[in-house]
Amino acid sequence: MDSYIPHLIECRTRIIRSGLIVLCLFAALFCIDEHLYAWIAKPLLSQLPAGGSIIATAVTTPFMVPMKLALLLSFFISIPYLLYEIWSFIAPGLYLKEKKRILPFLITSTLLFYAGVGFAYCIICPMALGFFAKCAPVGVLVMTDIQSYLDFVLSVLFAGGIAFQAPVITLVLLQSGLVSISQMEYCRPYIIIAAFIVGMILTPPDVISQILLALPMWWLFEAGLLLAKFLKGRTQPSTPTVST
């Protein structure tokens, strides 16, 4: 039992450090919460017709929504440091071969998550919100509640980050030996259908967001498949030629 105490102490220390980082970021972001919400509301405000605006329908939402946004952004920004703490804790127990295989996937997954969030913010949100704003009947003034809008945007951003994990998941499945490249190619039609189903589950219930999320997921799966073929070609030993 005594042999586990140093590991528990180290785990507690890393959890405390991670919590302090998140709290410090939250305190800094909460001081500029008005600018943060103006930034997150930009995709909607740029698409609203004349007279449209964002409103608060509850007494506490003008305070709680920016605080919620600041807290979530603090977690989002601190993801690399949190992953560093987790990796520093588990890495000593791994073999060198395992480290070399896991670390690239961990870094790539993090970068793809941020890329997916950026894609969702810059592409999916403006297109989907613009479509909905233009669908308002004549005489209907679009006035979106800040809590509903924040929940919508956060769900789309999170879905974008998850969807961009497609090439990492593809490479993990192929390199682990669970499936082969030929099996992946044979199952391509089912994977495309699954991408649209996942897009339907992760995004709010609208067709535009689902399609805009499913298509990059499919393309990223194809990219992961091509990368797996490239890596297999590099690692596969060449067959020696026999002279006669």
Secondary structure, DSSP 8 states (H G I E B T S, - for coil): -GGGHHHHHHHHHHHHHHHHHHHHHHHHHHTTHHHHHHHHTHHHHTT--TT-EEE--SSSHHHHHHHHHHHHHHHHHTHHHHHHHHHHHHGGGS-HHHHHHHHHHHHHHHHHHHHHHHHIIIIIHHHHHHHHHHTS-TT---EEEHHHHHHHHHHHHHHHHHHTTHHHHHHHHHHTTSS-HHHHHHTHHHHHHHHHHHHHHHS-S-HHHHHHHHHHHHHHHHHHHHHHHHHHHHHS--------
